[in-house]
Amino acid sequence: MLSTCTTVRIIMLQIALYQPEIPPNTGNIIRLCANAGCRLHLIHPLGFSMETKQLRRAGLDYRELTVVEEHESWEVFAEKHQESRMYAFTTKAERVYSEASYQADDILLFGPETRGLPDSLLDSLSNEQRLRLPMLPSSRSLNLSNTVAVAAYEALRQLDFPTLS
């Protein structure tokens, strides 16, 4: 008797943090990814140790419930994901995050809390790939973990929350 195997494709939105600096933000994002079914990429250098007490407290035991990949540099990450669609979130973008048409396996890229993504990285992407969350003109930026949550759930909404109930 022959047996057949059916492969089920799991839609997984990807979140990438470029050189994150604040452990509780990354811990909150680990928890978000675990609950939303997202893969998390951490691009070194990190501004903290992955064993930091604040990171563990914010992420609780969710680290084991999601896929977290660490990459030694932007170049290594970019090479590995050169075929992936990527959206970079920056206050310098003209396009609003809700105008993008997200697809499964898109990468949502976010910069470090104190300085955002470097211009050299942003310049390597098209205007279509640069997105922002609207805010008051007098504001500098939103909290990183809040921004990731808003963007991730908009992408998941567009995908009809594929694995969420």
HELIX and SHEET records of a PDB file:
HELIX    1   1 PRO A   23  ALA A   36  1                                  14    
HELIX    2   2 LYS A   53  GLY A   59  1                                   7    
HELIX    3   3 TYR A   62  LEU A   65  5                                   4    
HELIX    4   4 TRP A   74  LYS A   80  1                                   7    
HELIX    5   5 TYR A   97  GLU A   99  5                                   3    
HELIX    6   6 ASP A  119  ASP A  123  1                                   5    
HELIX    7   7 ASN A  127  GLN A  129  5                                   3    
HELIX    8   8 LEU A  144  GLN A  158  1                                  15    
SHEET    1   A 7 VAL A  68  HIS A  71  0                                        
SHEET    2   A 7 ARG A  39  ILE A  43  1                                        
SHEET    3   A 7 GLN A  14  TYR A  18  1                                        
SHEET    4   A 7 ILE A 107  PHE A 110  1                                        
SHEET    5   A 7 MET A  86  PHE A  89  1                                        
SHEET    6   A 7 ARG A 130  ARG A 132  1                                        
SHEET    7   A 7 ARG A  95  VAL A  96  1                                        
END                                                                             
